[in-house]
Amino acid sequence: MLKVTDLHTHHGYLHVLNGINFELSEGELLAIVGSNGAGKSTLLGTLAGVYRPSSGSIEYKGKDITKQNVQKMVSSGICLVPERRQIFSSLSVKDNLMLGAYHRYRRDHKKVHDEYEEVLELFPRLKTMLNRPGGLLSGGEQQMLAIGRGLMANPKVLMLDEPSLGLAPLIVKDIMQILRKLCDERGATIILVEQNVKAALKVADRGCVLAHGQIVISGTSQELLNDPKVQEAYFGKMEAAKV
């Protein structure tokens, strides 16, 4: 469904992505994990059209979309839920959700409203606070709102950047289970970028470890969870025994 080949991205003189290669299948949850500064957010930003790659290619359903901008990426079906949620704090929960469908509201008015109801079924807590300003929600509620807004774009590929950031462990577990449910029950295709390696790999089908702008290890989630190098680098000796 999505194929990334020898992708390089620079921020000025800084060579952030240095030859990224991976493929994403339809209905798959792919976790891209690594430490802070590994290039994870830049990778998602490049895939979403926020950053223009220096070289390499991005193919989506066999079509080269490497040079498309954000708006065209969203219209094509590739949507990014950014780091730190970035919701509109002064707008209501309902308005935040509807903004996710701004590019297709007139064309698919009825379908948008049907999907709006589906999002509220997925996040029933949001249904109780539709008129509340987004800025007054808790961190976990804001993350649910951000994911819901992304789903309102009707994405074929949903990308999430650090959805667990700043959230309590129980909320993180809920968010991860919702992502797994989207794949299992709705056939969603998801790229999940996380520093919380264990939480991401426990719900993903496959994983890639990113370091210094390169994918250094890849495999099934279980293979990565059992990999001594991954355990030592991200879990520590005591935690590794619990994985």
C-alpha positions in Angstrom: 0.0 0.0 0.0 2.8 2.4 1.0 6.4 2.0 -0.2 9.3 4.2 1.0 12.5 3.9 -0.9 15.9 5.4 0.0 14.3 8.4 1.6 16.5 11.3 2.7 15.4 14.5 4.4 17.5 17.5 5.5 16.7 20.4 7.9 19.1 23.0 6.5 22.5 21.4 6.8 21.3 18.7 9.1 20.9 15.3 7.4 17.9 13.9 9.5 16.7 11.0 7.4 19.5 9.0 5.8 18.1 6.3 3.5 14.8 5.1 4.9 13.3 2.0 3.4 10.1 0.2 4.4 6.7 -1.0 3.1 3.3 -0.9 4.7 0.5 -3.3 3.9 -3.2 -2.5 4.0 -4.8 -3.2 7.4 -1.4 -3.3 9.1 -0.3 -1.5 12.3 3.4 -0.6 11.9 5.3 0.8 14.9 8.3 3.0 14.3 10.2 3.3 17.6 13.4 4.9 18.8 14.8 7.4 21.1 14.3 11.2 21.1 16.2 12.7 18.1 16.2 9.6 16.0 14.2 11.2 13.2 10.8 9.7 13.9 8.8 13.0 13.7 10.7 14.1 10.6 9.8 10.8 8.9 6.1 11.3 9.6 6.3 14.9 8.5 8.0 13.9 5.2 5.3 11.2 4.6 2.6 13.8 5.3 4.0 16.4 3.0 5.1 18.8 5.7 8.8 18.4 4.7 10.1 17.9 1.2 12.6 15.0 0.9 16.0 15.6 -0.5 15.9 12.4 -2.4 14.2 9.0 -2.5 10.6 8.2 -3.2 7.2 7.6 -1.6 4.7 5.4 -3.4 1.1 5.1 -2.4 -0.9 2.4 -4.1 1.6 2.3 -6.9 1.6 6.1 -7.5 4.6 8.4 -6.8 3.5 11.0 -4.2 6.9 12.1 -3.1 6.4 15.8 -4.1 2.8 16.2 -2.9 2.0 18.9 -0.4 0.0 18.4 2.9 -3.4 19.2 1.3 -2.9 16.7 -1.5 -1.6 14.1 0.9 -4.8 14.4 3.0 -7.0 14.3 -0.1 -5.1 11.2 -1.2 -5.9 9.5 2.1 -2.7 10.0 4.2 -3.4 11.8 7.5 -1.1 12.8 10.4 -2.1 13.1 14.0 0.7 15.4 15.2 2.8 15.3 18.4 1.3 17.1 21.4 -2.2 16.8 19.8 -2.3 20.4 18.4 -6.0 20.8 18.8 -7.8 24.2 18.6 -8.1 25.0 22.3 -10.8 27.7 21.8 -13.0 25.6 19.6 -15.5 23.1 20.9 -15.0 19.3 20.7 -17.5 19.1 17.9 -15.9 21.9 15.9 -12.5 20.3 16.3 -13.8 17.0 15.0 -15.6 18.6 12.0 -12.4 20.5 11.0 -10.9 17.1 10.3 -13.3 16.8 7.4 -13.0 20.3 6.1 -11.7 19.2 2.7 -14.6 17.0 1.9 -17.6 18.3 3.9 -19.5 19.8 1.0 -18.8 16.8 -1.2 -19.7 14.1 1.3 -22.0 15.9 3.7 -24.0 12.9 4.7 -21.1 10.6 4.9 -19.2 13.0 7.1 -22.1 13.1 9.6 -22.2 9.3 9.6 -18.5 9.1 10.3 -18.9 11.7 13.0 -21.3 9.4 14.8 -18.9 6.5 14.4 -16.1 8.5 16.0 -18.3 9.3 19.0 -19.0 5.6 19.3 -15.3 4.9 19.3 -14.7 7.7 21.9 -17.9 7.8 24.0 -16.3 10.2 26.5 -16.2 12.9 23.9 -19.9 12.5 23.3 -20.5 14.0 26.8 -18.5 17.1 26.1 -19.3 18.2 22.6 -19.7 21.9 23.4 -16.7 22.1 25.7 -13.6 24.0 24.5 -10.8 21.6 23.5 -8.4 23.4 25.8 -10.4 22.4 28.8 -10.1 18.7 28.2 -7.6 16.5 30.0 -4.5 15.2 28.2 -6.1 11.9 27.5 -9.3 13.4 26.3 -7.3 15.8 24.0 -5.5 12.8 22.5 -8.8 11.1 21.8 -10.0 14.3 20.2 -6.9 14.5 18.1 -7.3 10.9 16.9 -11.0 11.5 16.3 -10.2 14.6 14.2 -7.7 12.5 12.2 -10.3 9.8 11.5 -12.8 12.5 10.3 -10.4 13.0 7.3 -11.4 9.4 6.3 -7.8 8.4 6.0 -6.5 5.3 4.2 -3.3 5.6 6.2 -3.5 7.1 9.7 -0.1 8.3 11.1 0.3 9.1 14.8 3.2 10.9 16.3 3.9 10.1 20.0 0.2 9.6 21.1 1.3 8.5 24.6 3.3 11.6 25.3 2.5 13.0 28.7 -0.3 10.6 29.4 -0.7 8.3 32.5 0.0 4.6 31.9 -3.7 3.6 32.1 -4.6 6.2 29.5 -1.8 5.0 27.2 -3.1 1.5 27.4 -6.6 2.6 26.4 -5.2 4.6 23.5 -3.2 1.7 22.2 -6.1 -0.7 22.5 -8.2 1.7 20.5 -5.6 1.8 17.7 -5.5 -2.0 17.7 -9.3 -2.1 17.5 -9.3 0.3 14.5 -7.1 -2.2 12.6 -8.9 -5.4 13.7 -12.5 -4.2 13.4 -12.4 -1.4 10.9 -9.5 -2.4 8.7 -7.5 0.7 9.4 -3.9 1.1 8.3 -1.7 2.8 10.9 1.8 4.0 11.3 2.5 4.6 15.0 5.6 6.5 16.0 6.5 6.1 19.7 9.3 6.5 22.3 7.2 4.2 24.5 8.7 1.1 22.7 6.9 -1.6 24.8 3.5 -0.1 24.5 3.8 0.4 20.8 5.2 -3.1 20.0 2.5 -4.8 22.1 -0.2 -3.6 19.8 1.6 -3.5 16.5 2.0 -6.2 13.8 5.5 -5.2 12.8 8.1 -2.7 14.0 11.1 -0.7 12.9 13.7 0.7 15.2 15.0 4.1 14.0 18.4 5.5 15.1 20.3 8.4 13.6 17.9 8.7 10.7 18.2 5.0 9.7 16.2 1.9 10.3 18.6 -0.3 12.1 16.3 -3.2 13.1 13.0 -4.4 11.7 10.7 -7.4 12.2 7.5 -8.6 13.7 6.6 -7.0 17.0 7.3 -10.2 18.9 10.7 -10.5 17.3 11.6 -7.0 18.4 10.3 -7.5 21.9 12.5 -10.6 22.2 15.6 -9.0 20.5 18.4 -8.6 23.1 19.6 -5.4 21.5 16.1 -3.8 21.7 15.7 -5.0 25.3 19.0 -3.6 26.4 18.6 -0.3 24.6 15.0 0.4 25.5 13.8 -1.8 28.4 16.8 -2.2 30.7 17.7 -5.6 32.2 15.0 -5.6 34.9 12.2 -4.6 32.5 13.4 -7.0 29.8 12.7 -10.0 32.0 9.0 -8.8 32.1 8.5 -8.4 28.4 
